[in-house]
Amino acid sequence: MQKCIAQYPGFEWPYQNLSTIYSAAGQASEAELLIRKLLLKNPHDVVSWCNLASFQVKQGKTQRAVKSYKTAHQLSPENERVVSLAHWLHDHNL
């Protein structure tokens, strides 16, 4: 996927997938860096903001995660991922 990103830097799909792989492998900081690169290209991508919040939670960056969630919520308050993340944050008193 890194080759795909290098060859087609405007194609968002590999950024999302590779960041998810990094996160699943316990490399949340790498996942966060990759999603941040994607958000520089498309700051209106709600899924990326939700993923960023999830990666930040995994790193114990709860205040940053809440800020990322709020950005996603501003962009699309009815989005399923945003609603799900809101419930999770509420359940964990964040």
PDB file with one MODEL, atoms N, CA, C and O in Angstrom:
MODEL        1
ATOM      1  N   MET A   1       0.810  -1.186   0.000  1.00  0.00           N
ATOM      2  CA  MET A   1       0.000   0.000   0.000  1.00  0.00           C
ATOM      3  C   MET A   1       0.857   1.255   0.000  1.00  0.00           C
ATOM      4  O   MET A   1       0.464   2.285  -0.548  1.00  0.00           O
ATOM      5  N   GLN A   2       2.024   1.166   0.614  1.00  0.00           N
ATOM      6  CA  GLN A   2       2.920   2.332   0.602  1.00  0.00           C
ATOM      7  C   GLN A   2       3.327   2.673  -0.830  1.00  0.00           C
ATOM      8  O   GLN A   2       3.467   3.848  -1.170  1.00  0.00           O
ATOM      9  N   LYS A   3       3.516   1.665  -1.663  1.00  0.00           N
ATOM     10  CA  LYS A   3       3.850   1.913  -3.065  1.00  0.00           C
ATOM     11  C   LYS A   3       2.693   2.591  -3.780  1.00  0.00           C
ATOM     12  O   LYS A   3       2.895   3.481  -4.606  1.00  0.00           O
ATOM     13  N   CYS A   4       1.486   2.166  -3.457  1.00  0.00           N
ATOM     14  CA  CYS A   4       0.296   2.767  -4.059  1.00  0.00           C
ATOM     15  C   CYS A   4       0.184   4.238  -3.648  1.00  0.00           C
ATOM     16  O   CYS A   4      -0.133   5.092  -4.476  1.00  0.00           O
ATOM     17  N   ILE A   5       0.441   4.528  -2.384  1.00  0.00           N
ATOM     18  CA  ILE A   5       0.401   5.909  -1.907  1.00  0.00           C
ATOM     19  C   ILE A   5       1.454   6.746  -2.631  1.00  0.00           C
ATOM     20  O   ILE A   5       1.186   7.873  -3.047  1.00  0.00           O
ATOM     21  N   ALA A   6       2.645   6.185  -2.773  1.00  0.00           N
ATOM     22  CA  ALA A   6       3.726   6.915  -3.444  1.00  0.00           C
ATOM     23  C   ALA A   6       3.390   7.185  -4.912  1.00  0.00           C
ATOM     24  O   ALA A   6       3.670   8.265  -5.431  1.00  0.00           O
ATOM     25  N   GLN A   7       2.793   6.202  -5.569  1.00  0.00           N
ATOM     26  CA  GLN A   7       2.490   6.337  -6.983  1.00  0.00           C
ATOM     27  C   GLN A   7       1.241   7.185  -7.246  1.00  0.00           C
ATOM     28  O   GLN A   7       1.170   7.909  -8.239  1.00  0.00           O
ATOM     29  N   TYR A   8       0.261   7.084  -6.345  1.00  0.00           N
ATOM     30  CA  TYR A   8      -1.002   7.798  -6.510  1.00  0.00           C
ATOM     31  C   TYR A   8      -1.331   8.551  -5.209  1.00  0.00           C
ATOM     32  O   TYR A   8      -2.257   8.159  -4.499  1.00  0.00           O
ATOM     33  N   PRO A   9      -0.604   9.605  -4.890  1.00  0.00           N
ATOM     34  CA  PRO A   9      -0.779  10.276  -3.597  1.00  0.00           C
ATOM     35  C   PRO A   9      -2.159  10.904  -3.382  1.00  0.00           C
ATOM     36  O   PRO A   9      -2.534  11.177  -2.242  1.00  0.00           O
ATOM     37  N   GLY A  10      -2.910  11.133  -4.438  1.00  0.00           N
ATOM     38  CA  GLY A  10      -4.236  11.711  -4.298  1.00  0.00           C
ATOM     39  C   GLY A  10      -5.330  10.690  -4.048  1.00  0.00           C
ATOM     40  O   GLY A  10      -6.471  11.063  -3.776  1.00  0.00           O
ATOM     41  N   PHE A  11      -5.007   9.425  -4.133  1.00  0.00           N
ATOM     42  CA  PHE A  11      -5.972   8.339  -3.946  1.00  0.00           C
ATOM     43  C   PHE A  11      -6.070   8.039  -2.454  1.00  0.00           C
ATOM     44  O   PHE A  11      -5.091   7.595  -1.855  1.00  0.00           O
ATOM     45  N   GLU A  12      -7.214   8.269  -1.850  1.00  0.00           N
ATOM     46  CA  GLU A  12      -7.377   8.205  -0.396  1.00  0.00           C
ATOM     47  C   GLU A  12      -7.471   6.799   0.179  1.00  0.00           C
ATOM     48  O   GLU A  12      -7.060   6.574   1.318  1.00  0.00           O
ATOM     49  N   TRP A  13      -7.988   5.874  -0.565  1.00  0.00           N
ATOM     50  CA  TRP A  13      -8.251   4.523  -0.059  1.00  0.00           C
ATOM     51  C   TRP A  13      -7.037   3.870   0.609  1.00  0.00           C
ATOM     52  O   TRP A  13      -7.186   3.332   1.706  1.00  0.00           O
ATOM     53  N   PRO A  14      -5.834   3.889  -0.001  1.00  0.00           N
ATOM     54  CA  PRO A  14      -4.719   3.217   0.661  1.00  0.00           C
ATOM     55  C   PRO A  14      -4.313   3.863   1.983  1.00  0.00           C
ATOM     56  O   PRO A  14      -3.835   3.169   2.881  1.00  0.00           O
ATOM     57  N   TYR A  15      -4.490   5.161   2.120  1.00  0.00           N
ATOM     58  CA  TYR A  15      -4.189   5.819   3.390  1.00  0.00           C
ATOM     59  C   TYR A  15      -5.073   5.244   4.498  1.00  0.00           C
ATOM     60  O   TYR A  15      -4.591   4.909   5.580  1.00  0.00           O
ATOM     61  N   GLN A  16      -6.371   5.136   4.213  1.00  0.00           N
ATOM     62  CA  GLN A  16      -7.306   4.606   5.209  1.00  0.00           C
ATOM     63  C   GLN A  16      -6.950   3.161   5.583  1.00  0.00           C
ATOM     64  O   GLN A  16      -6.888   2.800   6.758  1.00  0.00           O
ATOM     65  N   ASN A  17      -6.722   2.359   4.557  1.00  0.00           N
ATOM     66  CA  ASN A  17      -6.460   0.947   4.832  1.00  0.00           C
ATOM     67  C   ASN A  17      -5.128   0.717   5.538  1.00  0.00           C
ATOM     68  O   ASN A  17      -5.050  -0.078   6.475  1.00  0.00           O
ATOM     69  N   LEU A  18      -4.098   1.398   5.100  1.00  0.00           N
ATOM     70  CA  LEU A  18      -2.796   1.220   5.746  1.00  0.00           C
ATOM     71  C   LEU A  18      -2.833   1.734   7.184  1.00  0.00           C
ATOM     72  O   LEU A  18      -2.224   1.131   8.068  1.00  0.00           O
ATOM     73  N   SER A  19      -3.530   2.823   7.427  1.00  0.00           N
ATOM     74  CA  SER A  19      -3.616   3.330   8.801  1.00  0.00           C
ATOM     75  C   SER A  19      -4.360   2.331   9.698  1.00  0.00           C
ATOM     76  O   SER A  19      -4.014   2.163  10.868  1.00  0.00           O
ATOM     77  N   THR A  20      -5.371   1.679   9.149  1.00  0.00           N
ATOM     78  CA  THR A  20      -6.096   0.661   9.916  1.00  0.00           C
ATOM     79  C   THR A  20      -5.193  -0.532  10.223  1.00  0.00           C
ATOM     80  O   THR A  20      -5.248  -1.091  11.319  1.00  0.00           O
ATOM     81  N   ILE A  21      -4.372  -0.917   9.265  1.00  0.00           N
ATOM     82  CA  ILE A  21      -3.421  -2.012   9.484  1.00  0.00           C
ATOM     83  C   ILE A  21      -2.420  -1.632  10.572  1.00  0.00           C
ATOM     84  O   ILE A  21      -2.146  -2.423  11.475  1.00  0.00           O
ATOM     85  N   TYR A  22      -1.880  -0.426  10.483  1.00  0.00           N
ATOM     86  CA  TYR A  22      -0.947   0.046  11.523  1.00  0.00           C
ATOM     87  C   TYR A  22      -1.600  -0.004  12.902  1.00  0.00           C
ATOM     88  O   TYR A  22      -1.004  -0.484  13.866  1.00  0.00           O
ATOM     89  N   SER A  23      -2.817   0.493  12.983  1.00  0.00           N
ATOM     90  CA  SER A  23      -3.504   0.516  14.272  1.00  0.00           C
ATOM     91  C   SER A  23      -3.721  -0.896  14.815  1.00  0.00           C
ATOM     92  O   SER A  23      -3.496  -1.151  15.999  1.00  0.00           O
ATOM     93  N   ALA A  24      -4.155  -1.802  13.955  1.00  0.00           N
ATOM     94  CA  ALA A  24      -4.386  -3.193  14.372  1.00  0.00           C
ATOM     95  C   ALA A  24      -3.094  -3.870  14.821  1.00  0.00           C
ATOM     96  O   ALA A  24      -3.113  -4.788  15.641  1.00  0.00           O
ATOM     97  N   ALA A  25      -1.969  -3.402  14.270  1.00  0.00           N
ATOM     98  CA  ALA A  25      -0.668  -3.971  14.632  1.00  0.00           C
ATOM     99  C   ALA A  25      -0.063  -3.289  15.860  1.00  0.00           C
ATOM    100  O   ALA A  25       1.085  -3.547  16.224  1.00  0.00           O
ATOM    101  N   GLY A  26      -0.851  -2.414  16.494  1.00  0.00           N
ATOM    102  CA  GLY A  26      -0.362  -1.736  17.688  1.00  0.00           C
ATOM    103  C   GLY A  26       0.494  -0.515  17.387  1.00  0.00           C
ATOM    104  O   GLY A  26       1.227  -0.040  18.255  1.00  0.00           O
ATOM    105  N   GLN A  27       0.407  -0.014  16.185  1.00  0.00           N
ATOM    106  CA  GLN A  27       1.202   1.142  15.779  1.00  0.00           C
ATOM    107  C   GLN A  27       0.281   2.349  15.553  1.00  0.00           C
ATOM    108  O   GLN A  27       0.218   2.912  14.460  1.00  0.00           O
ATOM    109  N   ALA A  28      -0.421   2.721  16.610  1.00  0.00           N
ATOM    110  CA  ALA A  28      -1.402   3.810  16.506  1.00  0.00           C
ATOM    111  C   ALA A  28      -0.748   5.141  16.139  1.00  0.00           C
ATOM    112  O   ALA A  28      -1.360   5.963  15.457  1.00  0.00           O
ATOM    113  N   SER A  29       0.477   5.357  16.580  1.00  0.00           N
ATOM    114  CA  SER A  29       1.134   6.627  16.238  1.00  0.00           C
ATOM    115  C   SER A  29       1.422   6.703  14.741  1.00  0.00           C
ATOM    116  O   SER A  29       1.303   7.771  14.142  1.00  0.00           O
ATOM    117  N   GLU A  30       1.801   5.578  14.135  1.00  0.00           N
ATOM    118  CA  GLU A  30       2.008   5.540  12.677  1.00  0.00           C
ATOM    119  C   GLU A  30       0.675   5.743  11.954  1.00  0.00           C
ATOM    120  O   GLU A  30       0.599   6.442  10.944  1.00  0.00           O
ATOM    121  N   ALA A  31      -0.362   5.122  12.489  1.00  0.00           N
ATOM    122  CA  ALA A  31      -1.694   5.281  11.900  1.00  0.00           C
ATOM    123  C   ALA A  31      -2.122   6.742  11.958  1.00  0.00           C
ATOM    124  O   ALA A  31      -2.674   7.274  10.995  1.00  0.00           O
ATOM    125  N   GLU A  32      -1.864   7.384  13.090  1.00  0.00           N
ATOM    126  CA  GLU A  32      -2.233   8.796  13.234  1.00  0.00           C
ATOM    127  C   GLU A  32      -1.485   9.667  12.222  1.00  0.00           C
ATOM    128  O   GLU A  32      -2.083  10.546  11.601  1.00  0.00           O
ATOM    129  N   LEU A  33      -0.202   9.433  12.057  1.00  0.00           N
ATOM    130  CA  LEU A  33       0.582  10.219  11.099  1.00  0.00           C
ATOM    131  C   LEU A  33       0.041  10.078   9.686  1.00  0.00           C
ATOM    132  O   LEU A  33      -0.053  11.058   8.947  1.00  0.00           O
ATOM    133  N   LEU A  34      -0.311   8.867   9.317  1.00  0.00           N
ATOM    134  CA  LEU A  34      -0.824   8.625   7.970  1.00  0.00           C
ATOM    135  C   LEU A  34      -2.177   9.315   7.750  1.00  0.00           C
ATOM    136  O   LEU A  34      -2.410   9.916   6.701  1.00  0.00           O
ATOM    137  N   ILE A  35      -3.054   9.224   8.739  1.00  0.00           N
ATOM    138  CA  ILE A  35      -4.360   9.876   8.619  1.00  0.00           C
ATOM    139  C   ILE A  35      -4.197  11.395   8.580  1.00  0.00           C
ATOM    140  O   ILE A  35      -4.930  12.081   7.868  1.00  0.00           O
ATOM    141  N   ARG A  36      -3.252  11.911   9.332  1.00  0.00           N
ATOM    142  CA  ARG A  36      -3.015  13.359   9.296  1.00  0.00           C
ATOM    143  C   ARG A  36      -2.572  13.804   7.889  1.00  0.00           C
ATOM    144  O   ARG A  36      -2.961  14.873   7.420  1.00  0.00           O
ATOM    145  N   LYS A  37      -1.767  12.982   7.235  1.00  0.00           N
ATOM    146  CA  LYS A  37      -1.366  13.290   5.852  1.00  0.00           C
ATOM    147  C   LYS A  37      -2.596  13.327   4.945  1.00  0.00           C
ATOM    148  O   LYS A  37      -2.726  14.203   4.090  1.00  0.00           O
ATOM    149  N   LEU A  38      -3.487  12.368   5.145  1.00  0.00           N
ATOM    150  CA  LEU A  38      -4.708  12.317   4.347  1.00  0.00           C
ATOM    151  C   LEU A  38      -5.581  13.537   4.627  1.00  0.00           C
ATOM    152  O   LEU A  38      -6.165  14.101   3.702  1.00  0.00           O
ATOM    153  N   LEU A  39      -5.675  13.947   5.880  1.00  0.00           N
ATOM    154  CA  LEU A  39      -6.506  15.097   6.220  1.00  0.00           C
ATOM    155  C   LEU A  39      -5.941  16.402   5.658  1.00  0.00           C
ATOM    156  O   LEU A  39      -6.687  17.354   5.428  1.00  0.00           O
ATOM    157  N   LEU A  40      -4.641  16.447   5.439  1.00  0.00           N
ATOM    158  CA  LEU A  40      -4.069  17.619   4.771  1.00  0.00           C
ATOM    159  C   LEU A  40      -4.585  17.708   3.333  1.00  0.00           C
ATOM    160  O   LEU A  40      -4.774  18.803   2.803  1.00  0.00           O
ATOM    161  N   LYS A  41      -4.810  16.564   2.712  1.00  0.00           N
ATOM    162  CA  LYS A  41      -5.314  16.507   1.343  1.00  0.00           C
ATOM    163  C   LYS A  41      -6.826  16.725   1.295  1.00  0.00           C
ATOM    164  O   LYS A  41      -7.343  17.356   0.373  1.00  0.00           O
ATOM    165  N   ASN A  42      -7.522  16.198   2.294  1.00  0.00           N
ATOM    166  CA  ASN A  42      -8.986  16.287   2.308  1.00  0.00           C
ATOM    167  C   ASN A  42      -9.471  16.518   3.745  1.00  0.00           C
ATOM    168  O   ASN A  42      -9.830  15.565   4.437  1.00  0.00           O
ATOM    169  N   PRO A  43      -9.482  17.771   4.193  1.00  0.00           N
ATOM    170  CA  PRO A  43      -9.877  18.054   5.574  1.00  0.00           C
ATOM    171  C   PRO A  43     -11.370  17.867   5.859  1.00  0.00           C
ATOM    172  O   PRO A  43     -11.808  18.040   6.997  1.00  0.00           O
ATOM    173  N   HIS A  44     -12.144  17.517   4.845  1.00  0.00           N
ATOM    174  CA  HIS A  44     -13.582  17.320   5.022  1.00  0.00           C
ATOM    175  C   HIS A  44     -13.972  15.845   5.065  1.00  0.00           C
ATOM    176  O   HIS A  44     -15.154  15.511   4.987  1.00  0.00           O
ATOM    177  N   ASP A  45     -12.985  14.968   5.188  1.00  0.00           N
ATOM    178  CA  ASP A  45     -13.240  13.529   5.203  1.00  0.00           C
ATOM    179  C   ASP A  45     -13.633  13.088   6.619  1.00  0.00           C
ATOM    180  O   ASP A  45     -12.785  12.961   7.502  1.00  0.00           O
ATOM    181  N   VAL A  46     -14.913  12.863   6.808  1.00  0.00           N
ATOM    182  CA  VAL A  46     -15.445  12.511   8.124  1.00  0.00           C
ATOM    183  C   VAL A  46     -14.860  11.204   8.637  1.00  0.00           C
ATOM    184  O   VAL A  46     -14.527  11.097   9.818  1.00  0.00           O
ATOM    185  N   VAL A  47     -14.733  10.219   7.772  1.00  0.00           N
ATOM    186  CA  VAL A  47     -14.180   8.922   8.189  1.00  0.00           C
ATOM    187  C   VAL A  47     -12.756   9.098   8.729  1.00  0.00           C
ATOM    188  O   VAL A  47     -12.387   8.479   9.727  1.00  0.00           O
ATOM    189  N   SER A  48     -11.973   9.931   8.076  1.00  0.00           N
ATOM    190  CA  SER A  48     -10.603  10.161   8.548  1.00  0.00           C
ATOM    191  C   SER A  48     -10.591  10.823   9.916  1.00  0.00           C
ATOM    192  O   SER A  48      -9.763  10.479  10.759  1.00  0.00           O
ATOM    193  N   TRP A  49     -11.497  11.770  10.152  1.00  0.00           N
ATOM    194  CA  TRP A  49     -11.568  12.403  11.469  1.00  0.00           C
ATOM    195  C   TRP A  49     -11.971  11.394  12.534  1.00  0.00           C
ATOM    196  O   TRP A  49     -11.444  11.422  13.646  1.00  0.00           O
ATOM    197  N   CYS A  50     -12.901  10.501  12.204  1.00  0.00           N
ATOM    198  CA  CYS A  50     -13.299   9.448  13.153  1.00  0.00           C
ATOM    199  C   CYS A  50     -12.140   8.492  13.417  1.00  0.00           C
ATOM    200  O   CYS A  50     -11.885   8.118  14.562  1.00  0.00           O
ATOM    201  N   ASN A  51     -11.441   8.099  12.356  1.00  0.00           N
ATOM    202  CA  ASN A  51     -10.290   7.221  12.529  1.00  0.00           C
ATOM    203  C   ASN A  51      -9.217   7.898  13.368  1.00  0.00           C
ATOM    204  O   ASN A  51      -8.621   7.274  14.246  1.00  0.00           O
ATOM    205  N   LEU A  52      -8.974   9.169  13.099  1.00  0.00           N
ATOM    206  CA  LEU A  52      -7.978   9.904  13.878  1.00  0.00           C
ATOM    207  C   LEU A  52      -8.346   9.888  15.355  1.00  0.00           C
ATOM    208  O   LEU A  52      -7.488   9.652  16.206  1.00  0.00           O
ATOM    209  N   ALA A  53      -9.606  10.134  15.663  1.00  0.00           N
ATOM    210  CA  ALA A  53     -10.045  10.097  17.063  1.00  0.00           C
ATOM    211  C   ALA A  53      -9.789   8.720  17.671  1.00  0.00           C
ATOM    212  O   ALA A  53      -9.322   8.623  18.806  1.00  0.00           O
ATOM    213  N   SER A  54     -10.088   7.666  16.934  1.00  0.00           N
ATOM    214  CA  SER A  54      -9.862   6.303  17.442  1.00  0.00           C
ATOM    215  C   SER A  54      -8.382   6.039  17.696  1.00  0.00           C
ATOM    216  O   SER A  54      -8.018   5.459  18.719  1.00  0.00           O
ATOM    217  N   PHE A  55      -7.533   6.462  16.770  1.00  0.00           N
ATOM    218  CA  PHE A  55      -6.094   6.254  16.936  1.00  0.00           C
ATOM    219  C   PHE A  55      -5.574   7.062  18.124  1.00  0.00           C
ATOM    220  O   PHE A  55      -4.685   6.607  18.843  1.00  0.00           O
ATOM    221  N   GLN A  56      -6.118   8.242  18.329  1.00  0.00           N
ATOM    222  CA  GLN A  56      -5.694   9.072  19.453  1.00  0.00           C
ATOM    223  C   GLN A  56      -6.114   8.459  20.781  1.00  0.00           C
ATOM    224  O   GLN A  56      -5.363   8.512  21.754  1.00  0.00           O
ATOM    225  N   VAL A  57      -7.304   7.882  20.828  1.00  0.00           N
ATOM    226  CA  VAL A  57      -7.750   7.206  22.045  1.00  0.00           C
ATOM    227  C   VAL A  57      -6.796   6.073  22.378  1.00  0.00           C
ATOM    228  O   VAL A  57      -6.422   5.894  23.537  1.00  0.00           O
ATOM    229  N   LYS A  58      -6.401   5.303  21.366  1.00  0.00           N
ATOM    230  CA  LYS A  58      -5.486   4.174  21.590  1.00  0.00           C
ATOM    231  C   LYS A  58      -4.153   4.625  22.166  1.00  0.00           C
ATOM    232  O   LYS A  58      -3.467   3.852  22.835  1.00  0.00           O
ATOM    233  N   GLN A  59      -3.786   5.872  21.908  1.00  0.00           N
ATOM    234  CA  GLN A  59      -2.523   6.408  22.416  1.00  0.00           C
ATOM    235  C   GLN A  59      -2.703   7.173  23.730  1.00  0.00           C
ATOM    236  O   GLN A  59      -1.742   7.727  24.265  1.00  0.00           O
ATOM    237  N   GLY A  60      -3.923   7.203  24.243  1.00  0.00           N
ATOM    238  CA  GLY A  60      -4.189   7.915  25.483  1.00  0.00           C
ATOM    239  C   GLY A  60      -4.316   9.416  25.302  1.00  0.00           C
ATOM    240  O   GLY A  60      -4.256  10.163  26.278  1.00  0.00           O
ATOM    241  N   LYS A  61      -4.490   9.866  24.072  1.00  0.00           N
ATOM    242  CA  LYS A  61      -4.637  11.295  23.766  1.00  0.00           C
ATOM    243  C   LYS A  61      -6.123  11.646  23.742  1.00  0.00           C
ATOM    244  O   LYS A  61      -6.666  12.014  22.700  1.00  0.00           O
ATOM    245  N   THR A  62      -6.766  11.529  24.887  1.00  0.00           N
ATOM    246  CA  THR A  62      -8.216  11.657  24.915  1.00  0.00           C
ATOM    247  C   THR A  62      -8.703  13.062  24.555  1.00  0.00           C
ATOM    248  O   THR A  62      -9.708  13.198  23.857  1.00  0.00           O
ATOM    249  N   GLN A  63      -8.027  14.088  25.007  1.00  0.00           N
ATOM    250  CA  GLN A  63      -8.473  15.442  24.679  1.00  0.00           C
ATOM    251  C   GLN A  63      -8.370  15.714  23.179  1.00  0.00           C
ATOM    252  O   GLN A  63      -9.242  16.357  22.595  1.00  0.00           O
ATOM    253  N   ARG A  64      -7.310  15.224  22.570  1.00  0.00           N
ATOM    254  CA  ARG A  64      -7.164  15.369  21.121  1.00  0.00           C
ATOM    255  C   ARG A  64      -8.231  14.563  20.394  1.00  0.00           C
ATOM    256  O   ARG A  64      -8.765  14.994  19.372  1.00  0.00           O
ATOM    257  N   ALA A  65      -8.535  13.381  20.941  1.00  0.00           N
ATOM    258  CA  ALA A  65      -9.568  12.536  20.332  1.00  0.00           C
ATOM    259  C   ALA A  65     -10.924  13.235  20.354  1.00  0.00           C
ATOM    260  O   ALA A  65     -11.671  13.191  19.377  1.00  0.00           O
ATOM    261  N   VAL A  66     -11.230  13.872  21.464  1.00  0.00           N
ATOM    262  CA  VAL A  66     -12.499  14.599  21.571  1.00  0.00           C
ATOM    263  C   VAL A  66     -12.529  15.740  20.554  1.00  0.00           C
ATOM    264  O   VAL A  66     -13.559  15.986  19.925  1.00  0.00           O
ATOM    265  N   LYS A  67     -11.425  16.423  20.394  1.00  0.00           N
ATOM    266  CA  LYS A  67     -11.350  17.515  19.412  1.00  0.00           C
ATOM    267  C   LYS A  67     -11.550  16.979  17.986  1.00  0.00           C
ATOM    268  O   LYS A  67     -12.254  17.590  17.182  1.00  0.00           O
ATOM    269  N   SER A  68     -10.931  15.842  17.683  1.00  0.00           N
ATOM    270  CA  SER A  68     -11.097  15.227  16.362  1.00  0.00           C
ATOM    271  C   SER A  68     -12.540  14.800  16.151  1.00  0.00           C
ATOM    272  O   SER A  68     -13.100  14.984  15.070  1.00  0.00           O
ATOM    273  N   TYR A  69     -13.142  14.228  17.192  1.00  0.00           N
ATOM    274  CA  TYR A  69     -14.546  13.834  17.103  1.00  0.00           C
ATOM    275  C   TYR A  69     -15.426  15.058  16.825  1.00  0.00           C
ATOM    276  O   TYR A  69     -16.331  14.998  15.993  1.00  0.00           O
ATOM    277  N   LYS A  70     -15.158  16.161  17.521  1.00  0.00           N
ATOM    278  CA  LYS A  70     -15.969  17.362  17.329  1.00  0.00           C
ATOM    279  C   LYS A  70     -15.871  17.878  15.892  1.00  0.00           C
ATOM    280  O   LYS A  70     -16.847  18.376  15.331  1.00  0.00           O
ATOM    281  N   THR A  71     -14.692  17.754  15.313  1.00  0.00           N
ATOM    282  CA  THR A  71     -14.539  18.150  13.910  1.00  0.00           C
ATOM    283  C   THR A  71     -15.399  17.263  13.019  1.00  0.00           C
ATOM    284  O   THR A  71     -16.087  17.754  12.124  1.00  0.00           O
ATOM    285  N   ALA A  72     -15.359  15.957  13.264  1.00  0.00           N
ATOM    286  CA  ALA A  72     -16.185  15.020  12.479  1.00  0.00           C
ATOM    287  C   ALA A  72     -17.659  15.358  12.662  1.00  0.00           C
ATOM    288  O   ALA A  72     -18.429  15.345  11.701  1.00  0.00           O
ATOM    289  N   HIS A  73     -18.046  15.655  13.882  1.00  0.00           N
ATOM    290  CA  HIS A  73     -19.446  15.971  14.174  1.00  0.00           C
ATOM    291  C   HIS A  73     -19.887  17.245  13.462  1.00  0.00           C
ATOM    292  O   HIS A  73     -21.011  17.318  12.964  1.00  0.00           O
ATOM    293  N   GLN A  74     -19.020  18.242  13.408  1.00  0.00           N
ATOM    294  CA  GLN A  74     -19.354  19.478  12.706  1.00  0.00           C
ATOM    295  C   GLN A  74     -19.553  19.218  11.210  1.00  0.00           C
ATOM    296  O   GLN A  74     -20.416  19.820  10.572  1.00  0.00           O
ATOM    297  N   LEU A  75     -18.741  18.314  10.668  1.00  0.00           N
ATOM    298  CA  LEU A  75     -18.818  18.014   9.241  1.00  0.00           C
ATOM    299  C   LEU A  75     -20.060  17.202   8.882  1.00  0.00           C
ATOM    300  O   LEU A  75     -20.669  17.409   7.832  1.00  0.00           O
ATOM    301  N   SER A  76     -20.430  16.268   9.776  1.00  0.00           N
ATOM    302  CA  SER A  76     -21.547  15.375   9.449  1.00  0.00           C
ATOM    303  C   SER A  76     -22.157  14.782  10.722  1.00  0.00           C
ATOM    304  O   SER A  76     -21.847  13.646  11.081  1.00  0.00           O
ATOM    305  N   PRO A  77     -23.017  15.536  11.404  1.00  0.00           N
ATOM    306  CA  PRO A  77     -23.566  15.075  12.679  1.00  0.00           C
ATOM    307  C   PRO A  77     -24.439  13.820  12.589  1.00  0.00           C
ATOM    308  O   PRO A  77     -24.632  13.131  13.591  1.00  0.00           O
ATOM    309  N   GLU A  78     -24.961  13.520  11.411  1.00  0.00           N
ATOM    310  CA  GLU A  78     -25.829  12.355  11.253  1.00  0.00           C
ATOM    311  C   GLU A  78     -25.078  11.106  10.786  1.00  0.00           C
ATOM    312  O   GLU A  78     -25.676  10.035  10.685  1.00  0.00           O
ATOM    313  N   ASN A  79     -23.792  11.224  10.504  1.00  0.00           N
ATOM    314  CA  ASN A  79     -22.993  10.109  10.020  1.00  0.00           C
ATOM    315  C   ASN A  79     -22.965   8.987  11.065  1.00  0.00           C
ATOM    316  O   ASN A  79     -22.785   9.244  12.256  1.00  0.00           O
ATOM    317  N   GLU A  80     -23.142   7.751  10.613  1.00  0.00           N
ATOM    318  CA  GLU A  80     -23.178   6.596  11.528  1.00  0.00           C
ATOM    319  C   GLU A  80     -21.933   6.487  12.391  1.00  0.00           C
ATOM    320  O   GLU A  80     -22.026   6.247  13.595  1.00  0.00           O
ATOM    321  N   ARG A  81     -20.763   6.665  11.775  1.00  0.00           N
ATOM    322  CA  ARG A  81     -19.502   6.591  12.531  1.00  0.00           C
ATOM    323  C   ARG A  81     -19.438   7.672  13.591  1.00  0.00           C
ATOM    324  O   ARG A  81     -18.977   7.428  14.706  1.00  0.00           O
ATOM    325  N   VAL A  82     -19.893   8.857  13.251  1.00  0.00           N
ATOM    326  CA  VAL A  82     -19.876   9.977  14.192  1.00  0.00           C
ATOM    327  C   VAL A  82     -20.802   9.682  15.366  1.00  0.00           C
ATOM    328  O   VAL A  82     -20.437   9.906  16.520  1.00  0.00           O
ATOM    329  N   VAL A  83     -21.981   9.188  15.075  1.00  0.00           N
ATOM    330  CA  VAL A  83     -22.944   8.853  16.128  1.00  0.00           C
ATOM    331  C   VAL A  83     -22.385   7.746  17.013  1.00  0.00           C
ATOM    332  O   VAL A  83     -22.490   7.827  18.237  1.00  0.00           O
ATOM    333  N   SER A  84     -21.795   6.718  16.418  1.00  0.00           N
ATOM    334  CA  SER A  84     -21.209   5.615  17.171  1.00  0.00           C
ATOM    335  C   SER A  84     -20.071   6.105  18.067  1.00  0.00           C
ATOM    336  O   SER A  84     -19.967   5.712  19.229  1.00  0.00           O
ATOM    337  N   LEU A  85     -19.231   6.958  17.515  1.00  0.00           N
ATOM    338  CA  LEU A  85     -18.121   7.505  18.291  1.00  0.00           C
ATOM    339  C   LEU A  85     -18.637   8.377  19.431  1.00  0.00           C
ATOM    340  O   LEU A  85     -18.058   8.378  20.518  1.00  0.00           O
ATOM    341  N   ALA A  86     -19.705   9.107  19.198  1.00  0.00           N
ATOM    342  CA  ALA A  86     -20.304   9.934  20.251  1.00  0.00           C
ATOM    343  C   ALA A  86     -20.774   9.066  21.412  1.00  0.00           C
ATOM    344  O   ALA A  86     -20.564   9.407  22.576  1.00  0.00           O
ATOM    345  N   HIS A  87     -21.408   7.947  21.093  1.00  0.00           N
ATOM    346  CA  HIS A  87     -21.861   7.025  22.146  1.00  0.00           C
ATOM    347  C   HIS A  87     -20.675   6.460  22.921  1.00  0.00           C
ATOM    348  O   HIS A  87     -20.716   6.362  24.147  1.00  0.00           O
ATOM    349  N   TRP A  88     -19.633   6.096  22.209  1.00  0.00           N
ATOM    350  CA  TRP A  88     -18.451   5.534  22.862  1.00  0.00           C
ATOM    351  C   TRP A  88     -17.823   6.568  23.797  1.00  0.00           C
ATOM    352  O   TRP A  88     -17.489   6.257  24.941  1.00  0.00           O
ATOM    353  N   LEU A  89     -17.665   7.794  23.308  1.00  0.00           N
ATOM    354  CA  LEU A  89     -17.088   8.851  24.140  1.00  0.00           C
ATOM    355  C   LEU A  89     -17.952   9.116  25.361  1.00  0.00           C
ATOM    356  O   LEU A  89     -17.435   9.315  26.460  1.00  0.00           O
ATOM    357  N   HIS A  90     -19.271   9.120  25.170  1.00  0.00           N
ATOM    358  CA  HIS A  90     -20.189   9.332  26.293  1.00  0.00           C
ATOM    359  C   HIS A  90     -20.079   8.207  27.304  1.00  0.00           C
ATOM    360  O   HIS A  90     -20.020   8.449  28.510  1.00  0.00           O
ATOM    361  N   ASP A  91     -20.050   6.974  26.811  1.00  0.00           N
ATOM    362  CA  ASP A  91     -19.957   5.801  27.708  1.00  0.00           C
ATOM    363  C   ASP A  91     -18.671   5.807  28.529  1.00  0.00           C
ATOM    364  O   ASP A  91     -18.618   5.238  29.619  1.00  0.00           O
ATOM    365  N   HIS A  92     -17.637   6.453  27.995  1.00  0.00           N
ATOM    366  CA  HIS A  92     -16.347   6.500  28.688  1.00  0.00           C
ATOM    367  C   HIS A  92     -16.087   7.857  29.355  1.00  0.00           C
ATOM    368  O   HIS A  92     -14.961   8.183  29.731  1.00  0.00           O
ATOM    369  N   ASN A  93     -17.158   8.627  29.488  1.00  0.00           N
ATOM    370  CA  ASN A  93     -17.107   9.929  30.171  1.00  0.00           C
ATOM    371  C   ASN A  93     -16.048  10.859  29.614  1.00  0.00           C
ATOM    372  O   ASN A  93     -15.347  11.536  30.365  1.00  0.00           O
ATOM    373  N   LEU A  94     -15.934  10.890  28.293  1.00  0.00           N
ATOM    374  CA  LEU A  94     -14.951  11.779  27.659  1.00  0.00           C
ATOM    375  C   LEU A  94     -15.637  12.964  27.016  1.00  0.00           C
ATOM    376  O   LEU A  94     -14.972  13.821  26.434  1.00  0.00           O
TER     377      LEU A  94
ENDMDL
END
